[in-house]
């Protein structure tokens, strides 16, 4: 009888929510870590309250309380991130919005902006993190990550454009190979007279494609400019933030905002998270990778990797036995990160590559941190 009563209560709750907000089904459980904002913790709580007022289920991790928001009290920013990960891994929350997160290499974030010329929403693939240490491979993967995110937000056949940066033409060639092998990609046409799938600055401002593909460093600059160009850069006021970390088999839904993000943007990021959960982003990711794999994605990536690596550098070192990596070593160029890891493997130190909010990291155990730093310094990877 208890289970029947609970079901009835939940049903009435869902009906009431639909009548009030137009949203149906169980509300996704969202987290927001608020400490560390350049605009103060009050800015973060303001965003949580704004999101709660439109019917989102928001738990705020920090020290403040607000109307309609559940507060998970923590002492400091570091404790807040630990609590966020704990709640995500336990299943107590569906998604989190936070100001930084060390995504592993292979995972990067798909941002979402409102373009100034037409007021159109556009996905930037990608804006933080690193899909691959190989630039071309990364841009190919960024395309798939962008398509996944757009589809989870209800765009069934998103158009794809490639920003005119280094590697754009090679990326287009590879994507057309994938398309011809059966992976469905719908290319956008530039608004410029000569058209084509390679996009110019005009296309950025007008939001020509649904998904704009670029490397994550360029995407990071673009999203900062498009989010804060009306405020002089100190307050990110428009758009939805730097977006969810997407990657093959990545099972957490963590969306990134900036320390400069203002309350309206953070509230939009929470709405973005809610939309992704409801849209089944992880289920869509599995389906997209299955389609891409069927079209030969892994073989295509292998060919592109091998073509860009000098023959002398192709010998790989075997990884030592895996161990927990809790110490991060920063200051390494992203293009060198995998080579730096192999320097440590060669000395029987287990290491992993990752991407933090300030750049690439080599992760090692606490016990190996000092020796790893010495070896990387001797090899010229850190100063």
N, C-alpha and C positions, 0 to 999 in steps of 0.2 A: 504493500500500500504506500509505503514511504516513497518508493521510486515513481509510482504513478503520480503522487502529489507533486513531486519535484518536476516531473515532466509537464504537468499542467501549469505549474508556476512559471517554468521556463517558456512555455508556449505563450502565455499571457504577456510575459515580458517582451518577447519578440514581436507580438502584435502591437503592443504599446509603442515599442521603439520604431516600428515601421510607420505607424500613424504620426509619430512625432518628427521623425527624421527622414523617412523615405527609404531607410536601410532595412534589409531583411536578413534573417539568419543570425547566428551567434556573432556577437561583436568580437573582432580580433582584440587580443590583449596586448596593448602597446606600452613600451617603456620609454622614458626620456631621462637621460642623465643630464643634470642641469648645471653642475659645478664646473667652473673653468671658462665660462663665457666672458669675453672682453667687455660685455655690457652688463655684467653682474648676474647673479643667480635669479634676481627678480625678473629679468628678461626671459629666462627659460620657463619660469613658473607662469608668466603671462601667456606664453605660447601653449602650455599645457591646459590652462583654463580656457583659452580660445578654442582648442581642439575639443575639450570636453563639452563645451556649449553647443557644438554641432553634432554631438552624439557619439564621439569617440571614447573608447575605454582606455584611459591614460593613467599609468602609474608613474609618479615622478620620483626619481632617485636623487635625494639631496637633503636639504635641511628645512625647506619651506613647505607651507601648506597652502592649498587653494581650493576654491569652490568646485565641487564635482570631480576633484582629482584625488586619487589615493597616493599618499606619500609613503615611500620606503626610506626611512631615515638612515643616513650614513654619515660618517665623520668627515670624510674628505673625498676628493675626486678619485683617488686610487681605489678606495673602498667601494665607491660607486660603480666603477667598472667591474670589479670582482663580483658585486651583487648582480649587475646586469648579465654577466656571462652565466652566473649560477641560475638565474631565473629563466634564461633562454634554454640552457642545457637540461633543466629539469622539466621543461614543458609548461612552466607556470606562465610564460609569456610567449607570444607568437612573433613579435618583432621588436626591435629597439632602434631608437634614434639617439645618436651620440656624436661627440665632437672629434673623437679619434678612435681608431681601432687597428691593431696590427694584423691586417689580412695576410694570409700566406701568398707567396708568389703563385700566380694562376687565378687569383681572385682580384677583380677590380670593380669600381663602382660606376653605375650608369646614372648620370645626373639628369635633371629635368629642369628646363628653363622656360620662361615665357619670352618669346622673341619680340624685340621692340617695334619692328616695322608693322607687323600684322597682329600682335597679341596672341600668337599661336604657341602652343606647347610643343617643345622639341626635346628629344632625348639626346644627351651627349655621351657617347660611348668611346672612351670612358674618362673619368675625372680624378680619381685617386686609385692607389694600388697599382699593381703590375700584372697584367695577364700573362706575360712571358718576358724573359730577359732578351729575347730576340724580337726586334722591333716589328718586322713584318708579321711574324707569327702572332704577336700581340694584337696587331690591328685586325687580323683575320678573326681572332677570338673575340675582340671587342665588338665586331659586327654581330656575332651570334648573341653576345650578352645584351646588346642593345635591342635586338629583335625579341629576345625573351622578355625583357622588361616592358617593352611596348605592348606585346601581346597580353601580358598579365594586366595591363591597364586598359584592355578592351579594344586595342587596335588589331584587327584580325590579320591584315596584310600590310604591315608597316613598310613605308618606303625608306630606302637606304641611300644615303649620300656619303661620299668619302671626302673629308676636308683636304684641300690642296696643300698637304704638308709632305715632308720627305717620306717616300715610300708609298704615296697615294696610288700611283699608277701600277706599281707592283701588287698592291693590295687589291685593286680593281681586277687585275688579270687573274689573281688567285681566286677571288670571289666568283668571277664568271666561270672559271673552271668548276668550282663547286656547284654553281647553278646548273651548268650543263650536265653535271653528273647526277642531278636530281634534287639538290637542296633548293627549296623555293626562296629566292631572293627577288624582291621587287625593287629595282633601282629607281631612284629619283632622277629628275632632269634639272640641271642647273637653270636658274632664271636668266643667266647670261645668254647672249645670242647664239653662242656655239654649243650650248646645251651640255650633255654628257653627265655622267654620274660623279665626276670630280667637282666638288663644291668650292665656291669662292666666298669671300667675306660677305658679299651681297646676300648669299644664300643663308649665312649664319643669321644675319639681321632679319631676314624674312621668314626663316624657319621652313625653307624649301623641303627638306626631307623630314620624315617623322624621326628617323635615327641618323644623327650625324656622327660618323666614325672618325676617330683621330687617335693619336697616342695620348696617354693619360696626362702627361705634363702639359700638352697644348690644351687638352680638355679642361684641366684645372685652371689655367689662365682664363679661358673663355667663360667658364661658369662664374668665376669671381667677377669678371667684367660685366657680364649680363645680369648678375644678381645685385650689383651695387653701383652701376654707372650713374644712377640719379642721385646718389648720396655722397659722392666723392670717394667711395671705396671703403669707408670705415664701418658701414652698416649695410649688411646684405639684406635687402628689403623685399625682393621679388623672386619668384621661382619656388622650387621645391627642394633645393639642396643638392648635395653631391651624390645622393642616391644609394641604392642597395649594392652590397658586395655580391657579385655574381661569379660563379665558377663551376666547373664540372664537379658534381657530387658535393658541392658546398652546402651544408645543412643548417646554417644560421642565417637569419634575415636581419642584418644590421645595416642601417642607413646612416650615412655620414652627413653632418652639417659642419660649419666652420665656427671657430670661436668668435668670428665677426658676424655671424648670422643673427638677424633680428627676430623678434617674436613672430611677426607675420610669416616669415619664411619657415621658421621652425614648426609653426602650426601646420603649414602646407606639407612639410616633411612627414609629420605624423599622419596627415591625410593620405599621403603617398604610401606610407607603410601599410595603412589600413586597406588601401586599394590593392596592393600587392598580395596581401594575405588572402583577401576575398577572391582575387583573380587566380590564386593557386600558382604563384610564381615558381615554386620549386618543382611542381608537377609539370609545368610548361617547360622548365629548363631540361628536365629529363627527356621530354618528348622532342625538343629541338636538337639536343645532342644526339639522340637516336637517329633523327633524320639526317643530320650532318655526318654522322659516322657511316650511315648507309651510303652516303655520297662520297665517302673516302676522305673525310676530314683528317684523320690521323696520318694517313699516307701523304696527303698534301702538306701538312705541317712538317712532317719528317723531311720531305724533299726541300722545303724552303729553309729549314734549319741547316741541313747539310750543305746546301748551296752557299750559305753565308759564313760557314766556319772554315778557316784555313786548315789544310791537311795536318799540319803539325799540332793543331790543338784538339784533334778529334779523339785522342786516347782518353778514356774516362777512368776515373778512380772509383773503386767500389766503396760504398758507404759502410762505416763501422756499425756495430749494433746500436739500434735506436735507444735513446734515453730522453728523459724530460728536459726540455730546453726552456729555461726561465730567465736567462740573461741575454739582453740584446746589445749587439755591437753596431753602432751607427757609423756614418761617414764614408760609406762605400758607394761608388757609382753604380747605378742600376744595371748598366751593361756589364759590370764586372762581378755582380753578386754571385752568380753560379760558379764562376772561376774561383772566387774567394772561398766558397763552401768547399770546393774540391781541394784547395790548399790544406784545409783543416782535416778533411777526410784522409788525405795522404799521410797525415801525422796521427792517425787513429783517434781523432776527435770528432765525435758525431756533431753535426751542425745542420741547420735548416735555414733557408732564405725566407724572408718575410718583408712586409711593407708596413711601416709605421706612419703616423701622421706627418712626420718631418722627413721621411725618405726611407730608403732600403735599410734593412737590418739583417745581420747574421745572428741567428739564435743558437746559443750553446748552453750547456749546464752551468750552474753557478761555479762548480768546482773547476771547470775548464776555462772560465772567462779570461783570467789574466794570461794564461798560456796562449789562448787563441788570439788575444790582442797582440801579443808579442810576435806570433807567427804572421799575422796579417800585416803588421807594421814592417816586418822584415821583407815581406813579399811586395810591399809598396801599395797595399790596398787602403791603409789608413795612415794618418800622419802621426 
